[in-house]
Amino acid sequence: MGSLFQVRAADLAELRGIILATKAAPREVRNAINREMRANLNPIWRESIKAKMAGLPDVDRTILGKGARVKAGNSAQLIAGNSTKALSGGLVPNRWAKSWEFGTYDREKKKTYTRRNRRNSGTHTVSRRTRRQLPALARQGHAIWPSAAESIPRVISLQVQTVVRALNEMLGN
């Protein structure tokens, strides 16, 4: 799915300081910080995603909920709808997650093409409503964006606390 939106470190002084401090830390400390962040942030993110998807249809939960995790690093990334394993019908969630998250403005749009006849010679025209299975347009998203808006303040504060605690322990030893 890639990145739907990001919190820029330039916008938050605390986050800028944490990024610089983490870059200056030794590799073992950075690895410990990343392990602790994954352990602390994954439950927060997954629970938020699960709560927002409670009222959505099964197909939406299947597509958007697959691959929900936190990619720890400098700085952490919240990931959802990122599974590359095809579903039973062939749909790959990370290719279609944006469409399922934001929907489409015209579910009745038709795609018309010609194809060869199966039994007799010649061709005929076929019309398909290719967007019919997508949800209606939601500019603020159905599940991932609202979950991220709810989770990001907690994620940033936990990230700051984790880095400060790890650096204090390193300097204390």
C-alpha positions as CSV (number, residue, x, y, z in Angstrom):
1,M,0.0,0.0,0.0
2,G,2.9,2.3,0.7
3,S,2.5,5.5,2.7
4,L,-0.9,7.1,2.8
5,F,0.3,9.9,5.0
6,Q,3.3,10.8,7.2
7,V,4.0,12.8,10.2
8,R,7.0,14.9,9.3
9,A,9.8,15.2,11.9
10,A,10.2,18.8,10.9
11,D,6.7,19.5,12.3
12,L,7.5,18.2,15.8
13,A,10.5,19.3,17.8
14,E,10.3,16.3,20.1
15,L,10.4,13.9,17.1
16,R,13.4,15.7,15.6
17,G,15.3,15.4,18.8
18,I,14.5,11.7,19.1
19,I,15.6,11.0,15.6
20,L,18.9,12.8,16.1
21,A,19.5,11.1,19.5
22,T,18.7,7.7,18.0
23,K,21.1,8.2,15.1
24,A,23.9,9.0,17.5
25,A,23.3,5.9,19.6
26,P,25.3,2.8,19.2
27,R,23.9,-0.1,17.1
28,E,23.0,-2.3,20.1
29,V,21.0,0.5,21.7
30,R,19.2,1.3,18.4
31,N,18.3,-2.4,18.0
32,A,17.0,-2.6,21.6
33,I,14.9,0.6,21.0
34,N,13.4,-0.9,17.9
35,R,12.6,-4.2,19.6
36,E,10.9,-2.4,22.5
37,M,9.0,-0.1,20.1
38,R,7.7,-3.0,18.1
39,A,6.6,-4.8,21.3
40,N,4.8,-1.7,22.7
41,L,3.4,-0.2,19.5
42,N,2.1,-3.2,17.7
43,P,-0.7,-3.9,20.2
44,I,-1.8,-0.2,20.1
45,W,-1.9,-0.1,16.3
46,R,-3.6,-3.5,15.8
47,E,-6.2,-2.8,18.5
48,S,-7.0,0.6,16.9
49,I,-7.4,-1.0,13.4
50,K,-9.5,-3.8,14.8
51,A,-11.8,-1.3,16.6
52,K,-12.3,0.8,13.4
53,M,-13.0,-2.3,11.3
54,A,-15.7,-3.7,13.6
55,G,-18.6,-2.3,11.6
56,L,-17.1,-2.9,8.1
57,P,-18.0,-5.9,5.8
58,D,-15.8,-9.0,5.9
59,V,-14.1,-8.2,2.6
60,D,-13.0,-4.8,3.9
61,R,-11.6,-6.3,7.1
62,T,-9.8,-8.9,5.1
63,I,-8.2,-6.5,2.7
64,L,-7.4,-3.6,5.1
65,G,-6.5,-5.7,8.2
66,K,-4.0,-7.9,6.5
67,G,-0.4,-7.0,7.3
68,A,-1.2,-4.5,10.1
69,R,2.0,-3.9,12.0
70,V,4.5,-1.3,13.2
71,K,7.7,-1.0,11.3
72,A,10.1,0.1,14.0
73,G,12.9,2.4,13.1
74,N,13.9,6.0,13.0
75,S,10.9,6.9,13.0
76,A,8.3,4.2,13.4
77,Q,5.8,3.5,10.5
78,L,2.3,2.3,11.0
79,I,1.5,-0.2,8.2
80,A,-1.9,-1.8,7.3
81,G,-3.3,-3.4,4.2
82,N,0.1,-4.5,3.2
83,S,-0.2,-8.2,2.6
84,T,1.2,-9.4,-0.7
85,K,-0.5,-12.8,-0.5
86,A,-3.4,-13.1,-2.9
87,L,-6.8,-13.8,-1.5
88,S,-8.9,-16.7,-2.8
89,G,-10.3,-14.7,-5.7
90,G,-6.8,-13.5,-6.7
91,L,-7.0,-10.0,-5.2
92,V,-3.7,-8.9,-3.7
93,P,-4.5,-6.6,-0.6
94,N,-1.5,-4.2,-0.9
95,R,-2.5,-3.4,-4.5
96,W,-6.1,-2.6,-3.7
97,A,-6.0,-1.3,-0.1
98,K,-6.2,2.4,-1.2
99,S,-9.3,1.7,-3.2
100,W,-10.9,-0.1,-0.4
101,E,-9.9,2.5,2.2
102,F,-11.1,5.6,0.2
103,G,-13.7,4.0,-2.1
104,T,-14.7,5.3,-5.5
105,Y,-16.8,8.3,-6.6
106,D,-18.5,6.4,-9.4
107,R,-19.5,2.8,-8.6
108,E,-21.6,2.6,-11.7
109,K,-18.8,3.4,-14.2
110,K,-18.8,0.9,-17.1
111,K,-15.8,-0.5,-18.9
112,T,-16.7,-1.5,-22.4
113,Y,-14.5,-3.7,-24.6
114,T,-14.9,-6.1,-27.5
115,R,-14.0,-9.8,-27.3
116,R,-14.0,-12.7,-29.6
117,N,-17.0,-15.0,-29.7
118,R,-16.5,-18.3,-28.0
119,R,-18.2,-20.6,-30.4
120,N,-18.8,-18.7,-33.6
121,S,-16.5,-16.4,-35.5
122,G,-16.7,-12.7,-34.9
123,T,-16.6,-10.4,-31.9
124,H,-19.1,-8.7,-29.6
125,T,-19.2,-5.8,-27.2
126,V,-19.1,-6.5,-23.4
127,S,-19.9,-3.9,-20.7
128,R,-18.8,-4.4,-17.1
129,R,-19.2,-2.3,-13.9
130,T,-15.7,-2.7,-12.7
131,R,-16.0,-0.5,-9.6
132,R,-19.2,-2.0,-8.3
133,Q,-17.5,-4.1,-5.6
134,L,-15.6,-1.0,-4.1
135,P,-17.1,0.9,-1.2
136,A,-18.5,4.4,-1.7
137,L,-16.2,7.4,-1.6
138,A,-14.9,8.4,1.9
139,R,-12.3,11.2,1.7
140,Q,-11.3,10.6,5.3
141,G,-11.0,6.9,4.8
142,H,-13.0,4.0,6.2
143,A,-10.6,2.4,8.8
144,I,-6.9,3.0,8.4
145,W,-6.9,6.8,8.4
146,P,-9.2,7.2,11.3
147,S,-7.1,4.6,13.2
148,A,-3.9,6.4,12.4
149,A,-5.4,9.8,13.5
150,E,-6.4,8.2,16.8
151,S,-3.1,6.3,17.3
152,I,-0.4,8.7,16.2
153,P,-0.3,10.9,19.3
154,R,0.1,7.7,21.5
155,V,2.7,6.3,19.1
156,I,4.8,9.5,19.1
157,S,4.7,9.8,22.9
158,L,5.6,6.2,23.4
159,Q,8.4,6.5,20.8
160,V,9.8,9.5,22.7
161,Q,9.5,7.7,26.1
162,T,11.2,4.6,24.7
163,V,14.1,6.4,23.2
164,V,14.6,8.6,26.3
165,R,14.4,5.6,28.7
166,A,16.9,3.5,26.5
167,L,19.4,6.4,26.3
168,N,19.1,7.0,30.1
169,E,19.8,3.3,30.8
170,M,22.8,3.4,28.4
171,L,24.3,6.5,30.0
172,G,23.5,5.2,33.5
173,N,25.6,2.0,32.9
